[in-house]
Amino acid sequence: MKFTDGFIEVDGCRTHLRRGGSGQPLLYLHGASGAPAIMPFMEQLAARFDVLVPEHPGYGLSDEPEWLENIHDAAYFYLDFLKRLNLQKAVLVGSSMGGWMALEMAVRDTSRIKSLVLVGPAGISAPGVQPADIFLMPPEEVIRSLFDDPRLAEQRLAEPATPESLDIALKNRHTTARLAWEPRLHDPFLPKWLHRIDVPVKIIWGAEDRILPVAFTKEFSRLMPKAEIHIIAGCGHLPQLEKPDAFCEIVCR
C-alpha cells in the first residue's frame, strides 16, 4: 500500500505527515522513538482504513514549536489536527507516549473520535508498578528493552546510523524529556478525568513489556472499567511491530 509523504501546517507547526489507504480515518500517534518509516502494520491497516501517520511536534521532520511545553499542548495540537483535516469518526491509535496523548485528547473532546486503541500507553501511575527510566538508560538498552524477541532488537541495532538519523534521535529524546521528564511518563491529574471518555476503548499490552509493565492494565481496568484489555503473549512494548497480525486483528474487530 503506497503512502503519500508530505507536510501540513497546524497551529503554526509544519508537521510531517504520511497517509495511505482509504475508508474510515485512523490516526496513529507514535511513541517516544518516533515514526521514521512506514511499517508493515501500517500497510496492513491501510487495506481497511485511511491511515494518517504524523510525526509529533518536536519529533522527526516536524517543527519544534515554541508553544510545545507539555503533554497537554500535544493533545490540543492533535484536536486541532483532526479539525484542520476535517476528520470525522476517527479511530485514534496511540502507542506508549502516543497512547498518553490519545487519552489527554479524549478527556477533552471526543466529537471527532469514534474509538481509542491504546498500545502500552503511558499517562498514569500505578501502585507498586515501576516503569523503566528511559531517560537514564543507554539508548541501546532502551532498544533491547522494547522487544521480547532479542532478534528484533539486534536487527534494529544493526541498522546503519547516519548523521541525519542521529540528529533526529537526539531531537526525539529532547522532546520526550520536555513532555515526560517530571513527573516521569504520567500526568498526575489525568486519572480523575478518564471518566469523561465516552467512546469505546481497547487497550493492547505486550505480556513481556519491560518499558511499561503489563501490571499497568490492572490500574487502567480500575479507572476505565468499560475498556477492553487485550494482552498479547510473547510480546514486548511494541505489539504492532512484534506481533503485527494479532495487533491488526484487534484493531479491526
PyMOL commands that set and color helices and strands:
alter all, ss='L'
color gray80, all
select helices_A, chain A and resi 40-46+71-84+97-108+139-146+150-158+163-180+191-196+216-223+239-242+244-252
alter helices_A, ss='H'
color red, helices_A
select strands_A, chain A and resi 3-10+13-21+24-29+49-54+90-95+113-119+201-206+228-232
alter strands_A, ss='S'
color yellow, strands_A
deselect
rebuild
show_as cartoon
